[in-house]
Amino acid sequence: MRRSMKVLGIATLAAIVIPPVMAAIVKRRIVVVDDPDVDEVRLATIFDGEEVENRSPEFRGGTAICWYGGQKLDLRGATLAPEGAALRVRCLFGGLQVLVPETWRVKVRVVPVFGGVEDHSSGPEGEGPLLSIEAVVAFGGVSIETEDDEAWQMTRSA
């Protein structure tokens, strides 16, 4: 019994310490591409908060990682590429707010683990370019909005 308690204690300590250490290592290795005019973004918010605005004339998507932090990606000034765009999102104890124009069609696929995605976009049905968001969310969330959500900003800064 005593040995199993010791193993359980070590396992618990490892579960608490290893993820933040891995996040710090990953943070140093990721090259962020967040230029306002780039067609494909590569965003990483780890132990931080960030706001990125994109004005690409042919937005194609990219990746966004949020570990222990929050990020806002404002795409309202961008135009979707004719073939559409794919955005891959990974959130671990973090959150991402994606702001899209009202005219964009958005499709979301999510793998939630004690987290989720809220899609409040109001794009048209039918044909036209599509923003496809694939999200893996663990203990965090993703929100797709057409207007800036002040409540989200307040929870992120709290």
N, C-alpha and C positions, 0 to 999 in steps of 0.2 A: 504494500500500500504506500509506504513512504517513498519507494523508488518511483512509482507511477506519478506521485504528486510532484516529484522533482522533475521528471520528464515533461509533465504538463506545464510546469512553471517555465522551463527552458523554451518549450514550444511557443508558449504565449509571449514571452519576451522576444523571441525571433520574429513572430508575426507582427509585433509592434515596431520593431527596429528595422527589419529588412526592407519593407516597402519604401519608407522615406529615404533610406540610404541609396536604394536603386534609383529612385526618382532624381536624387542629387547627381548621381553618375550620369544618367541619361540626359539631364539638363545641360551638362557640359559638352555632350557629344552631338546634340541636335543643331543643325544649321537652320536658323529661322529665315523664311522668305516671306516678308510681310509688306513689301513695297506696294503703295496704293494702286499702281498700274499693272501689276503682275497678273498673268492669266491663271496661274496655279499657285496657291498659297501653301506654305508649310509653316504652321504655327505651333508653338509650344509654350504653355504657361505652366510652370512647375514652381510651387511655393511662391506664387506671384499673382498679380492681376494685370490684365492688359486689355486695351481697346484698339482694334484694328479696323480701318476703313479701306474698302477696296473700290476702285473706280475703273476696273478693267473694261475695255470695249468688247472683249470676248472671254468672259470668265469661264474657266473649265473645271474649277474645283480645287482639290488638294487635300491636305490633311490638317487636323487640329488635335492636339493632345493637351488635356487639362488634368494635371495631377496636383492635388492639394492646392488648387487655385481656380480663379475664374477668368473668363475671357468673353469679350463681346466682339463679334465679327459683323461689321456693318456692310452689307452688300447692296444697299439701296441706291448707290451711285454707279453700280456695275451693270453690264449688259451680258446676258447669258450667251455663250457660244451657240451657233445654230444647231449643233448636235447635242446641246445640253451640257450639264456639268455633274461631276460626282465629288462629293465631299465626304471623306472618311474621318470620323470623330471617335476619339477614345477619351473617356472621362473616368478618373479614379479619384474619389473624394474631391471632386471639382465640378465646375459647371461651365456651360457654353451657351451664350445667347447669340442666335443668328438672326440678323435683321435683313429681311428680303423685301423687294418692291411688291406692291399689291398685285402686279400683273404676272408675277412668276408662278409657275406650277411647281409644287414641291411634293416629293414622295419620300417618306421616311421608313427605314427599316432599322429596328433597334433590338439589341440583345441586352436586356436589363438584368442587373444583379443588385437588388435593393436600390434601384434608381429608375429613372425613366425619361421619356421625351414628351414634351407638350408641343403640338403643332397648332399654332394660332394663325397660320398664314391663310390668306383668303383668295388664292390665285384662281384663275379660270379653269374650267374643265376642258378636255378635248386635246387638240393638237398644239404644237409649239414646243419650244425648248423646255426642258425639265431639269430642275435641280434635284438630284437624288442624294439623300443623306443616309449614310450607313453609320450607325452609332453603336458602340459598346460602352455601356454606362454601368459603373459599379460604385455604389454609394455616392451618386451625384446625379446631375440632370442636364438635359439639353432643352432649350426653349427656342422655337422658331416663331418669330414675330414679324409683323409688318410695321409696327410702331415701337419706339423705344419704351421699354418697360421700366419705369422709375422704381417700382417695388423690387424688381430683380436687382437693380443697382444697389439698393439699400441693403438687401440681404447679403450681397457679395462683399460689401464693405464692412459689414458688422463683425 
